[in-house]
Amino acid sequence: MAVSPHISPTLSRYKFFSTSVVENPNFSPYRIYSRRRVTKSHLQAHNSTTSYGRTELSSSKKLWIRQRSFSEMEVEQAQLEDDEEQVEIDIVDEASLLSLSMKPDRNMALLDDYEMEELGHTPNTHHRSGYVAVVGMPNVGKSTLSNQMIGQKISIVTDKPQTTRHRILGICSSPEYQMILYDTPGVIEKKMHRLDTMMMKNVRDAAINADCVVILVDACKTPTNIEEVLKEGLGDLEKKPPMLLVMNKKDLIKPGEIAKKLEWYEKFTDVDEVIPVSAKYGHGIEDVKEWILSKLPFGPPYYPKDIVSEHPERFFVSEIVREKIFMQYRNEVPYACQVNVLSYKTRPAAKDFIQVEVVVDKNSQKIILIGKEGKALKTLATAARLDIEDFLQKKVFLETRRGASQVLRLWRTDPSYVVCGLQMGLEEDEKVQMTRRLSCWELGTDALPSGGFVRTKGVQFSLNGYPYYANGFNAYWLMYVASDPSQRSKISTAFQDASRHGLTVARTWAFSDGGYRALQYSPGSYNEDMFQGLDFALAEARRHGIKIILSFANNYESFGGRKQYVDWARSRGRPVSSEDDFFTDSLVKDFYKNHIKAVLNRFNTFTKVHYKDDPTIMAWELMNEPRCPSDPSGRAIQAWITEMAAHVKSLDRNHLLEAGLEGFYGQSSPQSKTLNPPGQFGTDFIANNRIPGIDFVTVHSYPDEWFPDSSEQSQMDFLNKWLDAHIQDAQNVLHKPIILAEFGKSMKKPGYTPAQRDIVFNTVYSKIYGSAKRGGAAAGGLFWQLLVNGIDNFQDGYGIILSQSSSTVNVISQQSRKLTLIRKIFARMINVEKWKRARGQGQVGKRGHKINN
């Protein structure tokens, strides 16, 4: 799209369109800890043919997709009015991701008949399964009880109150039942930090989703009313679940005292039963299991029977280190310390490398943590390493680091850092992505990690081995606005709003050539303020889990464009006469290549990462809407894309690359040229996108600009045909993913109504969704354009402010939910396939190697 600089509020958006000439196998994003210790490396080794539901899948797998989640009836229902769609999407979404973070609907059991057959399970009509919340005051033995029931340690056990910070999710299974345990943080009466509030939310959420509740009390203490525990732990539930009161630590009191306290609790508490136990020694655990079993509903297991937790191994590493801190330092270092796993590398030929960072609240505590000559820290590392090796059943090299205290204060009070704290055990890049605001949870956006480089796999994008969809926006103004430090809050607001509505990709400019507030004053001479503005935009995108597509140059005169490059060459004596010489003149091409090199090698002053090494960047774009009207054959642009694609790939193999094309057909597909709007463009959608190095396909669509005199219905007819043709060609001819990189509806056009814009967005989104749900090539859409309050000069008629409630914003959010749902279901299928392959290849050894029978 052609855009005009911010400097003049009278400049409107003009397209410059002339009719004359001239983006460990598990059921969660991380490795699930299994008794079989099936490692990530093993599963990757046997997953070379795993696909996402495209033509490579067997017919039975295709049938499963269609019957399981995307039947034609469900697809039709998904197009109904908003309220009905919300219910439909949410229900399927809960059942689609094999995660214990929320309890699925009983009628949408996670393991259906197909999966049970694939995983070796046989139907059992007498099988019971359900969720159990374990609640109580701090330090009453909840973690010890959970560990005893599961049969191994998955929760921290110390005598220090409030050491369980998370809702630890453990699974206790036998052939006849499966109990999924929420071992919650202790009920906090006085909540001093936002972290405390979030921890209590974990407790209440666990109880709400549970089939029954186990309330623990300390048998050593004088019996007291448990109403406070029930109020904080259960909230104001209309229907209380079955409740068992467990008197723990009976081994520390006399039998006569046990009987008296048992009688008191039975008389003065509103629970179904009271059972005394000693969780430490396992006394009474079977009685607790029997009671729970009697309360669980009949149903299939939610998880394979050898899974004991959904948490990744690095989560347990952080928990083991944190436990050792509590045991070694006692009251000298408070429970508020945080352990971050900065790196976890599996090394087949050497010990696994684990790097952890310990963050405390005060500098004085840092001194205590280190100890004299570092001896205390060394002792901590040794104790933690031994337990980690026992847990992982392999040797590791553990490196410990000290973190800054300021981070922890933010983490305990700021909501975004609280989210991060409650997801401890992730690597640093993953942790940054988890700083999305709490409202993202309300939306139900993707729980899969957004760190890592986006790849292509067939006609789909892939991120960390799972399908990835680009529901996003254009915001060409990011660098321009962020170059003024006083205006950077607007960038933060834009990404925060986008993340809240589930948007995953932003497209913006990495150019401003010559003229006012240029990025590139002249060839090779750069404005550091502008570059720092782009640095900041990338840093904020990373913080909010949004990928970026960066465009290197503009076809139009706005922000310099081709004309500026040609003028620079002319000023140095080159015989150039037309803007189209941009694509053929050797000096101009050298200027452009040098700019590409400068951008790729840029060192971000905020993230301390070179652009070419930054996974926040999803892809590079050669040019915004390249055209060469003087060469209708398309040879000039074909040769230029070929040369420049090779140049980019020679400098950067990490990132994807696209050409920035609008989708106009050329001589390689004459039958399709009839779809083009009037004009000469010098591009060829098929030939240009077949060039090696072009990883995915783009198309733009502006029927209201391309056919301004046509009726609304005619414009919509064109839009439908335009999208269908390009999605089919990407799928069947080019075999590459396609993104609708620009689309919108201008509110400045005569007769505009919001309903018209909603129709355009719904049409585009339905085409993308229809292809994506079948594993097709349509991988997302980026609307033009996202704005925030306070930048009115950028309003070109297409701008959408997400914070202003509108029907179009609802359409955008609904598309985010749908694509998130598809991604989760395909991820789930991949995991099922991984389990199938893993189980069919023999047992797994300590380092993930096959052990032949």
JOTACOR-V784443 format. One record per residue. RES is the residue in one letter. SS is DSSP state (a for helix, b for strand, c for the rest). OMEGA is omega in radians with two decimals (none if undefined). NEAR is the number of other ideal C-beta (glycine too) atoms within 8 Angstrom. Layout:
RES_SS_OMEGA_NEAR ; RES_SS_OMEGA_NEAR
//
This chain:
M_c_3.05_13 ; A_c_-3.13_12 ; V_c_3.13_10 ; S_c_-3.11_10 ; P_c_-3.12_12 ; H_c_-2.87_9 ; I_c_-3.12_6 ; S_c_-3.14_8 ; P_c_-3.12_5 ; T_c_-3.13_4 ; L_c_3.12_6 ; S_c_3.09_8 ; R_c_3.13_11 ; Y_c_-3.00_6 ; K_c_-3.08_8 ; F_c_3.12_7 ; F_c_-3.08_8 ; S_c_3.10_8 ; T_c_3.14_5 ; S_c_-3.05_5 ; V_c_-2.57_6 ; V_c_none_6 ; E_c_none_18 ; N_c_3.14_11 ; P_c_-3.11_12 ; N_c_3.10_12 ; F_c_2.98_11 ; S_c_-3.07_11 ; P_c_-3.03_9 ; Y_c_3.13_12 ; R_c_3.04_10 ; I_c_3.12_14 ; Y_b_-3.06_12 ; S_b_3.05_10 ; R_c_3.13_7 ; R_c_3.13_7 ; R_c_3.08_10 ; V_c_-3.02_11 ; T_c_-3.11_12 ; K_a_-3.08_10 ; S_a_3.14_10 ; H_a_-3.08_13 ; L_a_3.09_15 ; Q_a_-3.11_8 ; A_a_-3.10_8 ; H_c_-3.06_10 ; N_c_-3.05_12 ; S_c_-3.12_5 ; T_c_3.12_5 ; T_c_3.14_8 ; S_c_-3.02_10 ; Y_c_3.11_12 ; G_c_3.12_11 ; R_c_-3.03_11 ; T_c_-3.13_3 ; E_c_-3.10_6 ; L_c_3.08_11 ; S_c_-3.14_5 ; S_a_3.13_6 ; S_a_3.12_6 ; K_a_3.10_11 ; K_a_-3.13_10 ; L_a_3.14_8 ; W_a_3.11_10 ; I_a_-3.04_15 ; R_a_-3.09_9 ; Q_a_-2.98_6 ; R_a_-2.97_9 ; S_c_-3.03_9 ; F_c_3.08_10 ; S_c_-3.11_8 ; E_a_3.13_6 ; M_a_-3.13_6 ; E_a_3.13_11 ; V_a_3.11_11 ; E_a_3.13_8 ; Q_a_-3.12_10 ; A_a_3.14_11 ; Q_c_-3.14_7 ; L_c_-3.06_7 ; E_c_-2.90_5 ; D_a_-3.03_7 ; D_a_-3.13_6 ; E_a_-3.13_9 ; E_a_-3.11_13 ; Q_a_3.14_9 ; V_a_-3.10_8 ; E_a_-3.10_11 ; I_a_-3.07_13 ; D_a_-3.10_10 ; I_a_-3.12_10 ; V_a_-3.11_13 ; D_a_-3.14_13 ; E_a_-3.05_12 ; A_a_-2.97_10 ; S_a_-3.12_10 ; L_c_3.12_11 ; L_c_-3.10_11 ; S_c_3.13_9 ; L_c_-3.09_10 ; S_c_3.01_6 ; M_c_-3.12_8 ; K_c_3.11_7 ; P_c_3.03_10 ; D_c_-3.12_7 ; R_c_-3.13_7 ; N_c_3.12_4 ; M_c_-3.08_10 ; A_c_-3.04_11 ; L_c_3.11_11 ; L_c_3.13_12 ; D_c_-3.06_9 ; D_a_-3.13_6 ; Y_a_-3.08_8 ; E_a_3.13_10 ; M_a_3.09_12 ; E_a_-3.13_8 ; E_a_-3.06_9 ; L_c_3.03_12 ; G_c_3.12_5 ; H_c_3.06_11 ; T_c_-3.10_4 ; P_c_3.13_7 ; N_c_-3.06_8 ; T_c_3.14_5 ; H_c_-3.11_6 ; H_c_3.10_12 ; R_b_3.07_12 ; S_b_-3.14_13 ; G_b_-3.05_14 ; Y_b_-3.10_10 ; V_b_3.07_15 ; A_b_3.09_16 ; V_b_-3.06_13 ; V_b_3.14_16 ; G_b_3.10_13 ; M_b_3.13_9 ; P_c_2.98_9 ; N_c_3.07_11 ; V_c_3.08_11 ; G_c_-3.13_13 ; K_a_-3.12_15 ; S_a_3.13_13 ; T_a_3.11_12 ; L_a_-3.14_18 ; S_a_3.13_15 ; N_a_3.13_13 ; Q_a_-3.10_10 ; M_a_-3.11_13 ; I_a_3.11_12 ; G_c_3.03_6 ; Q_c_-2.99_7 ; K_c_3.03_6 ; I_c_3.12_14 ; S_c_3.06_14 ; I_c_3.08_10 ; V_c_3.02_9 ; T_c_3.09_8 ; D_c_3.13_3 ; K_c_-3.10_9 ; P_c_2.97_7 ; Q_c_3.11_11 ; T_c_3.03_14 ; T_c_-3.09_13 ; R_c_-3.04_11 ; H_c_2.93_8 ; R_c_-3.10_11 ; I_b_-3.04_15 ; L_b_-3.12_13 ; G_b_-3.06_15 ; I_b_3.12_14 ; C_b_-3.01_12 ; S_b_2.94_11 ; S_b_3.13_7 ; P_c_-3.03_4 ; E_c_-3.09_7 ; Y_b_2.98_10 ; Q_b_3.11_15 ; M_b_3.11_15 ; I_b_-2.97_15 ; L_b_2.93_14 ; Y_b_3.00_14 ; D_b_-2.95_15 ; T_c_2.96_15 ; P_c_3.09_14 ; G_c_-3.14_13 ; V_b_-3.10_14 ; I_c_3.14_12 ; E_c_-3.11_5 ; K_c_-3.08_4 ; K_c_-3.04_7 ; M_c_-3.06_4 ; H_c_3.06_9 ; R_a_3.06_10 ; L_a_3.13_14 ; D_a_3.13_10 ; T_a_3.12_10 ; M_a_3.11_12 ; M_a_3.12_12 ; M_a_3.05_13 ; K_a_3.05_8 ; N_a_-3.13_13 ; V_a_-3.10_16 ; R_a_3.12_12 ; D_a_3.13_10 ; A_a_-3.12_13 ; A_a_-3.12_15 ; I_a_-3.07_9 ; N_c_-3.00_10 ; A_c_3.00_14 ; D_c_3.04_10 ; C_b_-3.07_14 ; V_b_3.04_14 ; V_b_-3.12_14 ; I_b_-3.13_15 ; L_b_3.00_13 ; V_b_3.13_15 ; D_b_-3.10_11 ; A_c_-3.12_14 ; C_c_-3.06_6 ; K_c_3.12_7 ; T_c_-3.14_3 ; P_c_3.10_8 ; T_c_3.13_5 ; N_c_-3.10_6 ; I_c_-3.12_10 ; E_a_3.14_6 ; E_a_3.10_9 ; V_a_-3.14_12 ; L_a_-3.12_9 ; K_a_-3.13_8 ; E_a_-3.05_13 ; G_a_-3.08_16 ; L_a_-3.08_13 ; G_c_-3.11_9 ; D_c_3.11_4 ; L_c_3.11_9 ; E_c_-3.12_3 ; K_c_-3.12_4 ; K_c_3.06_5 ; P_c_3.06_11 ; P_b_-3.06_8 ; M_b_3.07_12 ; L_b_3.06_16 ; L_b_-3.12_13 ; V_b_3.05_15 ; M_b_-3.09_15 ; N_b_3.11_15 ; K_c_3.13_13 ; K_a_3.12_13 ; D_a_-3.09_8 ; L_a_-3.14_6 ; I_c_-3.10_10 ; K_c_-3.13_5 ; P_a_-3.14_5 ; G_a_3.11_6 ; E_a_3.12_9 ; I_a_-3.11_13 ; A_a_3.14_8 ; K_a_-3.11_8 ; K_a_3.08_13 ; L_a_3.13_11 ; E_a_-3.12_8 ; W_a_-3.11_9 ; Y_a_3.12_14 ; E_a_-3.07_8 ; K_a_-2.96_6 ; F_a_3.08_7 ; T_c_-3.11_10 ; D_c_3.10_3 ; V_c_-3.09_10 ; D_c_-3.11_5 ; E_b_3.09_7 ; V_b_3.14_12 ; I_b_3.05_12 ; P_b_-3.14_11 ; V_c_2.89_14 ; S_b_-3.09_11 ; A_c_-3.11_12 ; K_c_-3.09_8 ; Y_c_3.10_6 ; G_c_-3.13_7 ; H_b_3.09_8 ; G_c_-3.10_11 ; I_a_-3.13_12 ; E_a_3.08_6 ; D_a_3.11_9 ; V_a_3.13_15 ; K_a_-3.13_11 ; E_a_3.13_8 ; W_a_3.14_11 ; I_a_-3.10_13 ; L_a_-3.14_10 ; S_a_-3.09_6 ; K_a_-3.10_9 ; L_c_3.11_13 ; P_c_3.05_8 ; F_b_3.12_6 ; G_c_-3.12_9 ; P_c_3.10_12 ; P_c_3.08_11 ; Y_c_-3.04_12 ; Y_c_2.96_14 ; P_c_-2.96_10 ; K_c_-3.12_10 ; D_c_3.07_8 ; I_b_-3.14_13 ; V_b_3.09_12 ; S_b_3.07_12 ; E_c_-3.07_13 ; H_c_3.11_12 ; P_c_3.13_14 ; E_a_-3.12_10 ; R_a_3.04_13 ; F_a_-3.12_13 ; F_a_3.04_14 ; V_a_-3.14_14 ; S_a_-3.14_14 ; E_a_3.11_12 ; I_a_3.12_12 ; V_a_-3.12_15 ; R_a_3.09_12 ; E_a_-3.13_13 ; K_a_3.07_12 ; I_a_-3.13_14 ; F_a_-3.09_14 ; M_a_-3.07_9 ; Q_a_-3.01_10 ; Y_a_3.08_11 ; R_c_-3.06_7 ; N_c_-3.08_4 ; E_c_3.10_6 ; V_c_-3.02_10 ; P_c_-3.13_8 ; Y_c_-3.07_9 ; A_c_3.12_10 ; C_c_-3.14_14 ; Q_b_3.09_12 ; V_b_3.12_14 ; N_b_3.03_12 ; V_b_-3.07_16 ; L_b_-3.11_9 ; S_b_3.08_9 ; Y_b_-3.05_12 ; K_b_3.06_7 ; T_c_-3.10_10 ; R_c_-3.06_8 ; P_c_-3.06_6 ; A_c_-3.11_3 ; A_c_3.09_6 ; K_c_3.03_8 ; D_b_-3.11_12 ; F_b_3.11_12 ; I_b_3.10_15 ; Q_b_-3.12_10 ; V_b_3.09_15 ; E_b_3.10_11 ; V_b_-3.12_14 ; V_b_3.13_14 ; V_c_-2.96_15 ; D_c_-3.04_10 ; K_c_3.11_7 ; N_a_3.12_6 ; S_a_3.11_6 ; Q_a_3.08_14 ; K_a_3.12_11 ; I_a_3.11_7 ; I_a_-3.10_11 ; L_a_-3.10_15 ; I_a_-3.12_9 ; G_c_-3.12_11 ; K_a_3.14_5 ; E_a_3.09_4 ; G_a_-3.05_8 ; K_a_-3.11_8 ; A_a_3.14_13 ; L_a_3.11_12 ; K_a_3.10_9 ; T_a_3.11_10 ; L_a_-3.10_14 ; A_a_-3.13_11 ; T_a_3.13_8 ; A_a_-3.14_11 ; A_a_-3.12_13 ; R_a_-3.13_10 ; L_a_3.12_8 ; D_a_3.12_11 ; I_a_3.12_14 ; E_a_3.09_11 ; D_a_-3.13_7 ; F_a_-3.08_9 ; L_a_-3.10_10 ; Q_c_3.05_7 ; K_c_-3.11_9 ; K_c_3.12_6 ; V_b_2.96_12 ; F_b_-3.06_9 ; L_b_3.09_10 ; E_b_-3.12_9 ; T_b_3.11_12 ; R_b_3.10_9 ; R_b_3.14_11 ; G_b_-3.12_12 ; A_c_-3.09_6 ; S_a_-3.10_13 ; Q_a_3.14_6 ; V_a_-3.06_11 ; L_a_-3.13_15 ; R_a_3.06_9 ; L_a_-3.08_9 ; W_a_-3.08_14 ; R_a_-3.02_13 ; T_a_-3.09_10 ; D_c_-3.08_8 ; P_a_-3.09_8 ; S_a_3.11_9 ; Y_a_3.07_13 ; V_a_3.07_15 ; V_a_3.12_15 ; C_a_-3.11_12 ; G_a_-3.12_13 ; L_c_3.09_12 ; Q_c_-3.08_9 ; M_c_-3.10_15 ; G_c_3.08_12 ; L_c_3.03_14 ; E_c_-2.95_11 ; E_a_3.14_9 ; D_a_3.13_9 ; E_a_-3.12_10 ; K_a_3.12_13 ; V_a_-3.11_11 ; Q_a_-3.10_12 ; M_c_3.12_11 ; T_c_3.05_12 ; R_c_-3.07_12 ; R_c_-3.05_10 ; L_c_-3.13_7 ; S_a_3.07_7 ; C_a_3.12_11 ; W_a_-3.14_8 ; E_a_3.13_6 ; L_a_-3.09_12 ; G_c_-3.11_9 ; T_c_-2.96_12 ; D_c_3.10_9 ; A_c_3.11_9 ; L_c_-3.05_11 ; P_c_-3.11_11 ; S_c_3.06_11 ; G_c_3.13_10 ; G_c_-3.13_9 ; F_c_3.05_7 ; V_b_3.11_13 ; R_b_2.96_8 ; T_b_3.06_12 ; K_b_-3.03_8 ; G_c_-3.13_9 ; V_c_3.14_12 ; Q_b_2.94_14 ; F_b_3.13_15 ; S_b_3.08_13 ; L_b_-3.11_14 ; N_c_3.08_9 ; G_c_-3.12_6 ; Y_b_3.13_12 ; P_b_-3.10_12 ; Y_b_-3.12_12 ; Y_c_-3.03_14 ; A_b_2.98_15 ; N_b_-2.97_14 ; G_b_-2.96_16 ; F_b_2.95_15 ; N_b_3.05_14 ; A_c_-3.02_12 ; Y_c_-3.00_11 ; W_c_-3.00_10 ; L_a_-3.12_15 ; M_a_-3.09_15 ; Y_a_-3.11_14 ; V_a_-3.08_14 ; A_a_3.11_14 ; S_c_3.03_11 ; D_c_-3.08_8 ; P_a_-3.12_4 ; S_a_-3.10_4 ; Q_a_-3.02_9 ; R_a_3.09_12 ; S_a_3.12_6 ; K_a_3.08_11 ; I_a_3.13_14 ; S_a_3.13_9 ; T_a_-3.13_11 ; A_a_-3.12_13 ; F_a_3.10_14 ; Q_a_3.10_10 ; D_a_-3.12_12 ; A_a_3.13_15 ; S_a_3.14_15 ; R_a_-3.13_12 ; H_c_3.02_12 ; G_c_-3.14_15 ; L_c_-2.96_13 ; T_c_-3.05_16 ; V_b_3.04_16 ; A_b_3.08_19 ; R_b_-3.09_15 ; T_b_-3.06_15 ; W_b_2.92_13 ; A_c_3.13_10 ; F_c_2.91_13 ; S_c_-2.88_13 ; D_b_3.14_15 ; G_c_3.05_10 ; G_c_-3.03_10 ; Y_c_3.12_5 ; R_c_-3.12_10 ; A_c_2.91_12 ; L_c_3.13_12 ; Q_b_-3.13_16 ; Y_b_-3.14_7 ; S_b_-3.06_7 ; P_c_3.10_8 ; G_c_3.14_8 ; S_b_-2.95_6 ; Y_b_3.10_10 ; N_c_-3.07_11 ; E_a_3.13_6 ; D_a_3.12_7 ; M_a_3.13_15 ; F_a_3.10_11 ; Q_a_3.03_11 ; G_a_3.09_16 ; L_a_3.06_14 ; D_a_-3.08_13 ; F_a_3.13_12 ; A_a_3.11_14 ; L_a_3.13_16 ; A_a_3.12_11 ; E_a_3.07_11 ; A_a_3.12_13 ; R_a_-3.10_13 ; R_a_-3.09_9 ; H_c_3.04_12 ; G_c_-3.10_12 ; I_c_3.09_16 ; K_b_-3.06_15 ; I_b_2.93_14 ; I_b_-3.09_17 ; L_b_3.13_13 ; S_b_-3.04_16 ; F_c_-3.04_13 ; A_c_-3.12_15 ; N_b_3.03_16 ; N_c_-3.01_11 ; Y_c_-3.08_11 ; E_c_3.09_8 ; S_c_-3.11_10 ; F_c_3.05_11 ; G_c_3.07_16 ; G_a_3.14_14 ; R_a_-3.08_12 ; K_a_-3.11_9 ; Q_a_3.11_12 ; Y_a_3.14_15 ; V_a_3.10_15 ; D_a_3.10_9 ; W_a_-3.14_13 ; A_a_3.13_14 ; R_a_-3.14_9 ; S_a_3.11_6 ; R_c_3.00_7 ; G_c_3.13_5 ; R_c_-3.12_9 ; P_c_-3.14_4 ; V_c_-3.06_10 ; S_c_-3.05_4 ; S_c_3.05_7 ; E_a_-3.14_8 ; D_a_3.05_13 ; D_a_3.06_12 ; F_a_-3.03_11 ; F_a_-3.03_11 ; T_c_-3.07_9 ; D_c_-3.04_11 ; S_a_-3.14_5 ; L_a_3.10_9 ; V_a_3.14_15 ; K_a_3.08_13 ; D_a_3.08_8 ; F_a_-3.09_13 ; Y_a_3.12_13 ; K_a_3.13_10 ; N_a_3.09_10 ; H_a_3.09_14 ; I_a_-3.13_14 ; K_a_3.14_9 ; A_a_-3.13_11 ; V_a_-3.10_11 ; L_a_-3.10_13 ; N_c_3.12_10 ; R_c_3.09_11 ; F_b_-3.08_7 ; N_c_-3.07_13 ; T_c_3.13_6 ; F_c_-3.09_8 ; T_c_-3.12_10 ; K_c_3.13_6 ; V_c_3.03_8 ; H_b_-3.12_10 ; Y_a_-3.07_13 ; K_a_3.11_10 ; D_a_-3.02_6 ; D_c_3.12_12 ; P_c_3.04_9 ; T_c_3.10_11 ; I_b_3.13_13 ; M_b_-3.03_12 ; A_b_2.97_13 ; W_b_3.06_16 ; E_b_-3.08_15 ; L_c_-3.12_15 ; M_c_3.01_12 ; N_b_3.05_12 ; E_c_3.12_12 ; P_c_3.06_15 ; R_c_3.07_9 ; C_c_-3.03_13 ; P_c_-3.11_13 ; S_c_3.14_9 ; D_c_-3.11_11 ; P_c_-3.12_7 ; S_c_-3.14_8 ; G_c_-3.07_16 ; R_a_-3.09_7 ; A_a_-3.13_14 ; I_a_3.10_16 ; Q_a_-3.14_12 ; A_a_-3.12_10 ; W_a_3.12_12 ; I_a_3.13_14 ; T_a_-3.12_11 ; E_a_-3.05_9 ; M_a_3.08_13 ; A_a_3.10_15 ; A_a_3.14_10 ; H_a_3.14_10 ; V_a_-3.10_14 ; K_a_3.09_10 ; S_a_-3.13_5 ; L_a_-3.00_10 ; D_c_3.08_9 ; R_c_-3.09_3 ; N_c_-2.94_7 ; H_c_3.03_10 ; L_b_-3.13_11 ; L_b_3.00_14 ; E_b_-2.99_17 ; A_c_-3.10_15 ; G_c_-3.06_12 ; L_c_3.11_15 ; E_c_3.08_10 ; G_c_-3.13_11 ; F_c_-3.12_11 ; Y_c_-3.11_11 ; G_c_-2.99_15 ; Q_a_-3.14_8 ; S_a_3.11_7 ; S_a_-3.05_12 ; P_a_-3.13_5 ; Q_a_-3.11_5 ; S_a_-3.11_11 ; K_a_3.13_9 ; T_a_3.10_5 ; L_a_-3.07_8 ; N_c_2.93_9 ; P_c_-3.10_8 ; P_c_3.06_4 ; G_c_3.05_10 ; Q_c_-3.02_7 ; F_c_3.13_12 ; G_c_3.09_14 ; T_c_-3.12_14 ; D_c_-3.02_14 ; F_a_-3.09_17 ; I_a_-3.07_14 ; A_a_-3.11_12 ; N_a_-3.09_16 ; N_a_3.05_13 ; R_c_-3.06_7 ; I_c_3.07_12 ; P_c_-3.10_6 ; G_c_3.03_10 ; I_c_-2.95_15 ; D_c_3.11_9 ; F_c_-2.94_14 ; V_b_3.05_16 ; T_b_3.04_15 ; V_b_3.07_15 ; H_b_-3.12_12 ; S_b_3.09_12 ; Y_c_-3.13_11 ; P_a_-3.11_12 ; D_a_3.06_10 ; E_a_-3.09_9 ; W_a_3.13_9 ; F_c_-3.00_11 ; P_c_-3.10_7 ; D_c_-3.12_3 ; S_c_3.11_8 ; S_c_3.12_5 ; E_a_-3.14_7 ; Q_a_3.12_6 ; S_a_3.10_9 ; Q_a_3.13_12 ; M_a_3.07_12 ; D_a_3.09_8 ; F_a_-3.10_13 ; L_a_-3.14_13 ; N_a_-3.13_10 ; K_a_-3.13_9 ; W_a_-3.13_13 ; L_a_-3.13_14 ; D_a_-3.09_9 ; A_a_-3.06_10 ; H_a_3.10_13 ; I_a_3.12_14 ; Q_a_3.14_9 ; D_a_3.08_13 ; A_a_-3.11_17 ; Q_a_-2.91_13 ; N_a_-3.08_6 ; V_a_-3.07_8 ; L_a_-3.14_12 ; H_c_3.13_9 ; K_c_3.05_13 ; P_c_3.09_13 ; I_b_3.05_16 ; I_b_2.97_15 ; L_b_-2.89_17 ; A_b_3.03_14 ; E_b_2.98_13 ; F_b_3.12_13 ; G_c_3.12_11 ; K_c_-3.07_11 ; S_c_3.09_12 ; M_c_3.14_8 ; K_c_3.13_7 ; K_c_3.13_10 ; P_c_3.09_3 ; G_c_-3.11_5 ; Y_c_2.98_10 ; T_c_3.08_6 ; P_a_-3.14_8 ; A_a_3.11_7 ; Q_a_3.11_10 ; R_a_3.11_13 ; D_a_3.14_11 ; I_a_3.11_9 ; V_a_-3.12_13 ; F_a_3.14_15 ; N_a_3.12_9 ; T_a_3.14_12 ; V_a_-3.07_14 ; Y_a_3.14_13 ; S_a_3.09_9 ; K_a_3.14_14 ; I_a_-3.10_15 ; Y_a_-3.13_13 ; G_a_3.09_11 ; S_a_-3.06_12 ; A_a_-3.08_13 ; K_c_3.07_9 ; R_c_-3.09_9 ; G_c_-3.08_13 ; G_c_-2.98_11 ; A_c_-3.12_15 ; A_b_-3.00_14 ; A_b_3.07_16 ; G_b_3.13_16 ; G_b_-3.14_15 ; L_b_-3.10_18 ; F_b_3.04_14 ; W_b_-0.07_10 ; Q_c_3.09_15 ; L_b_3.06_15 ; L_b_3.00_11 ; V_c_3.11_11 ; N_c_3.05_6 ; G_c_3.08_5 ; I_c_-3.06_12 ; D_a_-3.11_6 ; N_a_3.11_8 ; F_a_-3.13_10 ; Q_c_-3.12_8 ; D_c_-3.09_12 ; G_c_-3.13_10 ; Y_c_-3.02_11 ; G_c_3.11_10 ; I_b_3.08_13 ; I_b_-3.01_9 ; L_c_-3.11_11 ; S_c_3.08_7 ; Q_c_-3.05_6 ; S_c_3.09_3 ; S_c_-3.13_8 ; S_a_3.13_8 ; T_a_3.10_11 ; V_a_3.08_12 ; N_a_3.11_9 ; V_a_3.14_12 ; I_a_-3.13_15 ; S_a_3.13_11 ; Q_a_3.09_13 ; Q_a_3.09_14 ; S_a_3.14_15 ; R_a_-3.10_15 ; K_a_-3.13_12 ; L_a_3.05_14 ; T_a_3.11_14 ; L_a_3.13_13 ; I_a_-3.11_13 ; R_a_-3.13_14 ; K_a_-3.11_14 ; I_a_3.08_14 ; F_a_3.08_13 ; A_a_3.12_13 ; R_a_3.11_12 ; M_a_3.12_13 ; I_a_-3.13_13 ; N_a_3.09_12 ; V_a_3.13_11 ; E_a_3.11_11 ; K_a_3.13_13 ; W_a_3.14_12 ; K_a_-3.12_10 ; R_a_-3.12_12 ; A_a_-3.09_13 ; R_a_-3.14_8 ; G_a_-3.05_5 ; Q_c_3.11_7 ; G_c_-3.12_7 ; Q_b_-3.08_7 ; V_b_3.14_13 ; G_c_-3.03_8 ; K_c_-3.09_6 ; R_c_3.05_9 ; G_c_3.14_13 ; H_c_3.12_7 ; K_b_3.05_9 ; I_b_-3.11_8 ; N_c_3.12_4 ; N_c_none_4
//
